[in-house]
Amino acid sequence: MVRPDDRAEPPVSTTFCAVQADPAAFAHRRVFFRAEVMSDGIHRTIITDPACSGGMGIDDNSAEKAMDALNDAVLSGIPGTIDKTLQARLTATIERPRGRTTLVVEAVDDIVVTPKDVR
């Protein structure tokens, strides 16, 4: 979880793939990166990047305002990302409860929604 004194340090600019490749190196650190958002629109939203494999879940302790902006984009059109590609810049703290990497999202900006042809 983000501790108040952690916000004094600026986030490390990195890539999602760098965090995915070595999450332990970023554990408990604030990071800033651009990534793709995938969601079923109901239960699960993950952060990913087509340039590398895998994805990371979003921690329940994420900032409500940041998640509202992301959820608005996810729920536009058909709920989820089946009809769109969604990219955003995220500021988050990397947490590793029980060895599973999650993102405690603090801020989301520069959300870009690109429609997909689902016909």
N, C-alpha and C positions, 0 to 999 in steps of 0.2 A: 504494500500500500504506500502511496506517496505521503511522505512525512512533510510537515510545513517547512522545515529547514532545507529540504531537498530542492525546493523551488528557487532558492537563492542561486543555485548553479544553473547556468544556461544549458539548454538541451544540446546534446551532441548531434551534429548533422551527419547522417549516415544513410544507408539504404536498407530497405526491408531485407534484401538478400544477405547483407552483411550480418544483420541481427539473426536471421534464420540460420545462417551457417555456424554462428558461434554465440548462441544466446547467453551462455555463462559470462562471456566477456562484457555483456551489457546489463547484467543482472543488477537491479535496483538503481539503474541510471536512467536519467531523462534523455530521450532521443527525439529526433525530428526527421521524418522521412516521408516520401510520397509512395503510395501503394494503391493496390486495387482492393476494392471491397466486394465480397461475395456474400449473398444472403438468400435464404429461402423465404424471407419476408415474414416469417412467423416465429421460428425458434432460435435460429442460429445465424450469426453474422461473423465472418472471419476476415482477417486482413491477409492479403497474399500479393504475389507479384509473378506474372507469367515468366519472368526471367529466371526464377528459381522454384524449386519444389516446396510444397508444404504451405501451411497457413498457421495463423495464430488467432486464438480466440480473444475476445474483448472481455476484460474483467468486469464484474458487477459493480466494482467501486469506481468506475469511470465517471467523469463529470457529466451531470445530467444535461447541461446546456450543449456540450459538445456532441453528446449522443443524440439529442433532439435533432440537430442539424443533419447528422448522418442518417438517422431513421427517416426523416422527411424525404431525403433523396432515395433511400431504399424503397420506401412505400409509394413513390411517385409512379404513375402508370400501373403496370401489373406489380403487385407487391413482390419484392425480392429483386434479383438481378438477372432473371431469365430473359427479360426484354431490354436490358441495358448493361453497359459497362460503366462502372462507377469507380472513379479514382479520386483520391483526396490526399492532402498533406495532413499528417497527424503528429501531434506532440504527445508523447506517452512515456510512462515509466515501465520498464521491462520487469516483470515479476516472474518468479519461478517456483510457485508452490508445488511441492511434491515432484519437482523436476519437470513440470509441464510449464512451458512458456506462455504467459498471457500478457496482454497490454492493458495497463490502466491508462485510458485515454484522458488526456487533460484538455486538448483542443483539437478541433478539426476545422480546416479551412481549405479554400481553393478546391471545392468539390466540383468535379466535372462529370456530367452524366452524358453518355453517348448512347443513343438508341441502337439496338441490334435489330436486324431483320429476322424475325422469328416465324415467318411464313413457311 
